[in-house]
Amino acid sequence: MQAEKQDVLKRLNYIEGHIAGIRKMVEEDKYCVDVLRQTHAVRKAIEKLELLILNGHLQSCVIEGIKEGREEAVVEELLQLYGVAGNK
């Protein structure tokens, strides 16, 4: 669990650095396409971060919830998170 946390923190630092770089590019009126390339890179980095966190959640919290008999709540939470769940 500690290794995953360190990986998450490392990725967050990368994203923060990238965001700061984008801010500087905007302040310096850099070419729009160059800025957009950087925002695209940040989106991809956030997607990787989300997958890392989701994997950890599935490997720990979801399994724990199922073992505790909270299958419906665990599944509903994930469906709501991804906008799949309907309104009840």
C-alpha positions as a printed NumPy array, in Angstrom:
array([[  0.   ,   0.   ,   0.   ],
       [  2.851,   2.39 ,   0.772],
       [  4.384,   1.806,  -2.675],
       [  1.09 ,   2.723,  -4.335],
       [  0.829,   5.846,  -2.192],
       [  4.334,   6.904,  -3.191],
       [  3.492,   6.317,  -6.85 ],
       [  0.332,   8.43 ,  -6.499],
       [  2.285,  11.234,  -4.834],
       [  4.98 ,  11.061,  -7.521],
       [  2.351,  11.351, -10.243],
       [  0.691,  14.273,  -8.44 ],
       [  4.029,  16.081,  -8.265],
       [  4.485,  15.51 , -11.996],
       [  1.003,  16.877, -12.723],
       [  1.545,  19.912, -10.482],
       [  4.818,  20.662, -12.244],
       [  3.165,  20.339, -15.612],
       [  0.336,  22.673, -14.581],
       [  2.87 ,  25.248, -13.402],
       [  4.604,  24.948, -16.755],
       [  1.337,  25.511, -18.583],
       [  0.62 ,  28.601, -16.474],
       [  4.048,  29.98 , -17.395],
       [  3.446,  29.235, -21.081],
       [  0.155,  31.139, -20.965],
       [  1.759,  34.047, -19.119],
       [  4.481,  34.161, -21.773],
       [  1.922,  33.996, -24.619],
       [  3.341,  30.78 , -26.035],
       [  1.859,  29.274, -29.169],
       [ -1.635,  27.904, -28.476],
       [ -0.955,  24.496, -29.999],
       [  2.067,  24.068, -27.74 ],
       [ -0.095,  24.889, -24.726],
       [ -2.745,  22.448, -25.906],
       [ -0.121,  19.711, -26.247],
       [  0.786,  20.268, -22.626],
       [ -2.84 ,  20.245, -21.448],
       [ -3.292,  16.985, -23.335],
       [ -0.277,  15.546, -21.514],
       [ -1.806,  16.601, -18.174],
       [ -5.125,  14.94 , -19.05 ],
       [ -3.305,  11.71 , -19.871],
       [ -1.314,  11.941, -16.632],
       [ -4.544,  12.426, -14.661],
       [ -6.086,   9.417, -16.417],
       [ -3.092,   7.303, -15.385],
       [ -3.401,   8.636, -11.834],
       [ -7.1  ,   7.741, -11.739],
       [ -6.372,   4.217, -12.981],
       [ -3.722,   3.767, -10.32 ],
       [ -6.098,   4.927,  -7.579],
       [ -8.976,   2.863,  -8.981],
       [ -6.811,  -0.239,  -9.094],
       [ -5.86 ,   0.256,  -5.453],
       [ -9.516,   0.777,  -4.546],
       [-10.592,  -2.375,  -6.384],
       [ -7.806,  -4.415,  -4.81 ],
       [ -8.564,  -3.262,  -1.272],
       [-11.762,  -1.372,  -0.458],
       [-14.005,  -3.173,  -2.937],
       [-12.827,  -6.613,  -1.87 ],
       [-13.222,  -5.622,   1.775],
       [-16.729,  -4.275,   1.126],
       [-17.79 ,  -7.467,  -0.614],
       [-16.415,  -9.604,   2.216],
       [-18.428,  -7.462,   4.635],
       [-21.614,  -8.056,   2.648],
       [-21.875,  -4.566,   1.149],
       [-21.818,  -5.692,  -2.49 ],
       [-24.688,  -3.464,  -3.64 ],
       [-23.306,  -0.358,  -1.939],
       [-19.827,  -0.94 ,  -3.354],
       [-21.105,  -1.447,  -6.898],
       [-23.509,   1.52 ,  -6.653],
       [-20.695,   3.778,  -5.469],
       [-18.571,   2.91 ,  -8.491],
       [-21.499,   3.269, -10.881],
       [-22.291,   6.709,  -9.466],
       [-18.652,   7.727,  -9.689],
       [-18.582,   7.007, -13.39 ],
       [-22.06 ,   8.375, -14.07 ],
       [-23.506,   4.998, -14.973],
       [-26.025,   4.651, -12.136],
       [-29.573,   5.7  , -12.747],
       [-31.558,   7.845, -10.328],
       [-33.569,   5.766,  -7.897]])
